């Protein structure tokens, strides 16, 4: 069984092909958008951390020192031995 070949007639002109410059411009645009999103999210996180530490200072989370080399700030002052 022999088939006849298909004949395709182009009605419209073909669209221009994508060039390397189009790809680079598109990549730079996407990179710019991702950069702006990262900067905005970083700013929001920094603001949230600043507000968190303003209401709950990190020093309040620390346990008192038990090191013999670090004086306890709550201990009464001692006089040096003669």
C-alpha positions in Angstrom: 0.0 0.0 0.0 1.6 3.2 -1.2 0.8 6.5 0.4 0.8 9.9 -1.3 3.1 12.5 0.3 1.6 15.3 2.4 1.9 18.8 0.9 1.8 21.6 3.5 1.0 25.2 2.3 2.2 28.0 4.7 -0.5 30.6 4.9 1.2 33.1 7.3 4.7 34.2 7.4 6.8 32.4 10.0 7.4 34.3 13.2 10.9 35.6 13.9 13.1 33.1 15.8 14.2 33.7 19.3 17.7 35.1 19.4 20.3 34.8 22.1 19.7 38.5 23.0 16.0 37.7 23.7 17.0 34.9 26.0 19.6 37.0 27.9 17.1 39.9 28.3 14.5 37.5 29.6 16.9 35.9 32.0 18.0 39.3 33.3 14.4 40.3 33.8 13.7 37.1 35.8 16.9 37.6 37.8 15.8 41.2 38.6 12.4 40.1 39.8 13.9 37.3 42.0 16.4 39.8 43.4 13.7 42.3 44.3 11.6 39.5 46.0 14.7 38.4 48.0 15.5 42.0 49.1 11.9 42.6 50.1 11.6 39.3 52.0 15.0 40.0 53.7 13.8 43.4 54.8 10.5 42.0 56.2 12.5 39.3 58.1 14.9 41.9 59.5 12.0 44.1 60.6 10.3 41.1 62.3 13.5 40.2 64.1 14.1 43.8 65.2 10.6 44.0 66.6 11.0 40.6 68.3 14.2 41.5 70.0 12.9 44.9 71.0 10.1 43.2 73.0 12.1 40.2 74.1 15.8 41.1 74.4 18.2 38.2 73.8 19.9 38.8 77.2 16.8 37.7 79.0 17.2 34.2 77.5 20.7 33.6 78.9 21.3 31.6 82.1 23.6 33.1 84.7 27.3 32.4 84.3 28.8 29.5 86.3 32.3 30.1 85.2 34.8 30.9 88.0 36.5 33.4 85.7 33.4 35.5 84.9 32.0 37.4 87.9 28.3 37.1 88.6 26.7 40.5 88.1 24.1 39.7 90.9 26.7 38.7 93.5 27.5 41.2 96.3 30.9 43.0 95.9 33.7 41.2 97.7 36.8 42.8 99.2 40.1 41.5 98.1 42.0 39.4 100.7 44.9 41.1 102.4 
